[in-house]
């Protein structure tokens, strides 16, 4: 039973505003999706690591399910890290990371990574971060990440969460999909002092070609509530 408190909206990156039950349930749903993928790939449940964990929306459920032997929660925001270590079970360790692609983890030591809405904002060190995931994954281990790809943009409607920020950006144009196919990646930058103050668009062919040089790349069939493409990166 989950007995930990829920963070206030300001401590959870604004996820679901004051709608606490939806916030809690969304994390449970994501946790079970991750476990389903881990089971499908036959990955052992030793060490789980979440990048961009915020205040533990997903990892809290792994902790109470005792899904893995170790649960690590990395985030840029020190306030989130403190919240995780103060309120979540002791089988979760919150650790602050920086924008520089390095993690205090041994080579070949992680079974499952999760990075939801992380690579959608990494504008500079994308490939270096992927290399760091590859270094620390065990052979056969997987990283479950999301990306805003050409597949998503083709289905985008005004009701989609990213529609306003994307189409209202000065970099946006009517030929963005054609340009994205040619370039592979387009960054929509914003003014601000925070790391990763941008939205990153990637073409699915670029991911399969470039990311596929480090991992076996699988694209999860699109689910009804998906607004980003879910990718499973398996270390050979």
N, C-alpha and C positions, 0 to 999 in steps of 0.2 A: 504494500500500500504506500502511495506517495504521500508523505507527511510533511514535505518541505513547503515553505511559503512560496507564493508566486511573486516575482519581482514587479514593482510598479512599472508603468509604461516607459518611464524615463530610463529604467534600468534594463530594458529589453529591446533596444533599437526601434521602439515604436511599434513592434509587432502587435497587431490587433488592438491597439489603443487600450481602452479600459475593459475590453471583452475578455475577461480572465479565462472563462471556460473554453472559448475558441482558441485562445493562446495555448492552453494546456493540451487540449485535444490535438491541435495541429502538430505539436511536438511528438505526441504518441503515434500519430499516423506516420510521420516521417521516420521515426525509430523502427516501426514495423516494416516499412518499405526497405530500409537499409538492411535489416535482418534477413528479409526475403532475398535480397541480392547476394548477401554474404552466403546464405545457404545454397543458392543456385550455383555459386562459383566454388562451393566446397571449401570455404575459408575457415580455418580454426578460429576460435573465439578467445584469443589471448589478449592482445593489446588493440584497443580502439582509440583513435585520435580524431578529434573534431577540430578543424580550423574554422575560425570565425564563429566560435561557439556562443558568443555573447554571454548571456547569463544562464545558459544551460537549457534552452527550450527543448532540445532533442536529447542531450546527454543525460539529463535527469532521469529520463525513462529507462535508458540503458542501466543506470545505476540501480534503480529499484528492481528491474528485471534480473539484475546480476548477469547481464548478457555476455560480458567479457570479464576476464580476470583483472584487467586494468582499463580505466577510462580516463583519458586525458582531454582537457578542454583548453585550447589555445585561443587567445583573442588579443587584438591590439589595445583594447580599452582596459586599463588597469582597474577601473571601477567594476567592470563585469567580472574580471578575474577574482577580485576580492569577494564579490557577491557569491560566486560559485563556491569558493573555499569556505565561506562562512555558513552557507545555508544548505548546500547539497550534501549527500552522504559522503562518508570518508573514502569510499572507493572511487571518487572522482578527484582529480587533481587539476586545478585551474592554473594556467601558466601564461604570462604575458609574452607575446612575441612582438617583433618589430616588422617594419616593411621589408627589411633585408631578408632574402630567402635562406634562412638558416634556422634549424630547430635543435634543441638539446636532446636529441635522440640518437641511439646507436644505429649503425648500419644494419639493415635486414632485421628490424626489430618490431615492425608494425604490421598487423594483419589487415586492418580495415581503417581507411581514412574516410572522413566525410567532410566536404567543403561546399556547403550550399550558399549560393550567392556570394562567392569569394572571387572566383576567376572572372566573374562579370564586372569586377572593379580593378583587377590587376592590370595596369596599363603598361608597365615597364618591365617587370621581372617575371613575367609569365613563364617563360621557358626555364628560368633558373628555379622557380618554385616547383615546377614539374620535375626537374632534375633532383631537387631535394626530396620530393615525395618518393621518387624512384630509389634514391639512395637508402632511405629508411624503411621502405617496404620489404617484407620478406619475399622471396621468390614465390609467385603464386598469389601474393597479397593483392588487394584491390583498393583503389581510391574512387569513391563515388563523388563526383563533382557536377556542378551545374554550369551551364554557359548560355548566354544569349546568342543564339545562332541564326543563320539564315532561315532555318526551319521555323523558328519562332516568329521572325519578322514577316514571313509570308502569311502567317495566320493571325497577325496582330489586328485587333479591332479597337475602336475608341474606348471600350470597356476594360481593356487590358491595362494592368497597373503601370506599365512602362510607356504607354502610348503618349501621354502628355509630355513627360521629360524628354523622350526621344524625338518626337516630331517637332517639339518646340525648340530644340537645340539648333543654333546657327549652322552647325555642321551637317544637319539633316537636309536631304534633297530627294527629289522624286526618283532619282536613279541610284538610290543608296544600295539596293540589292545588287545591281550590276557592278557597282564600284566595289562592294564587299567581296564579290566573287573574284574580282581582279586582284584586290589587295590581300585578301585573306582575313584581315583584321582592321577594324576602324575604332578609334577611341573618341568618345564624346566627353571632352574635358570640361570641368566646371571650376570657377574661381573658389578657392578655399585653401586652408592650411592643413586640412586633414590628409592623411595618406589615402591613396586610392579615391580621390575626389573626381570620379569619372564613371561612365558606363562604357563597357567594352562590348563590341559586337564582333562575332567571329563567324566565318563561313564554315559550314560543316565539312566541306572538302579540305579546308585548311587543317582542321582538327584531325581528320583521318590521316592526312599526309604528314604533318609536322609532329603532332602529338604522338601519332602512330609510330614514329621512329623510336620512342621511348617505351611505349606500352602497347598492349593489345587493346584497342578501343572498341567498346560496345555502346550502342545507343539504345536506351530503354524505350520501348514503345510508348508513345505519348498517352498520358492519362488525362482524364477530363479536367482536372484542376491544375495541370502543368502550365506554367507561364515561361519556363526556361527548359532547355534541353538537359536531360539527365544522362550523364556519361559514366560508364564504368571503365576505369583504366587498370588493367591487370599487368603486373610486373611478370615478365617472362621468366 
